[in-house]
């Protein structure tokens, strides 16, 4: 089972701090060639938390129905403040993130740094406002290139 989470980086409307709104782990087929294509195409349209929430509700209802099960609070979005405009995917990845795929969208109005791996080297990348970044177990994925290859094969 390929697991994945969606993360919206935005501003807290009450205190103005940069935060992450993180979905639960959707468990199954979250790789790029399956649900990942849908996640990315919809994240491209997301500009704020309400749009993100609507998409997550739609996504859950169409494919997982976590909201409708006895553990209905499972799919709810958690909230985490981003300290020093940096998100760390390097330290203790399994305990902190766990999912195979992480799909980030930044709408906070500022650049955010992400400590990750690229080509098996630790580095800091920047996710600019409006950008999407995809990670596989903390490793940056060139999702645009991979999606082109996936679409060629369909």
Secondary structure as GFF3:
##gff-version 3
##sequence-region A 1 154
A	DSSP	beta_strand	3	11	.	.	.	ID=ss1
A	DSSP	beta_strand	18	22	.	.	.	ID=ss2
A	DSSP	beta_strand	26	27	.	.	.	ID=ss3
A	DSSP	pi_helix	32	36	.	.	.	ID=ss4
A	DSSP	alpha_helix	37	43	.	.	.	ID=ss5
A	DSSP	alpha_helix	49	63	.	.	.	ID=ss6
A	DSSP	three_ten_helix	66	68	.	.	.	ID=ss7
A	DSSP	three_ten_helix	72	75	.	.	.	ID=ss8
A	DSSP	beta_strand	78	81	.	.	.	ID=ss9
A	DSSP	three_ten_helix	83	85	.	.	.	ID=ss10
A	DSSP	beta_strand	86	88	.	.	.	ID=ss11
A	DSSP	alpha_helix	93	96	.	.	.	ID=ss12
A	DSSP	beta_strand	101	106	.	.	.	ID=ss13
A	DSSP	beta_strand	112	118	.	.	.	ID=ss14
A	DSSP	beta_strand	121	127	.	.	.	ID=ss15
A	DSSP	beta_strand	132	136	.	.	.	ID=ss16
A	DSSP	beta_strand	139	141	.	.	.	ID=ss17
A	DSSP	alpha_helix	143	153	.	.	.	ID=ss18
###
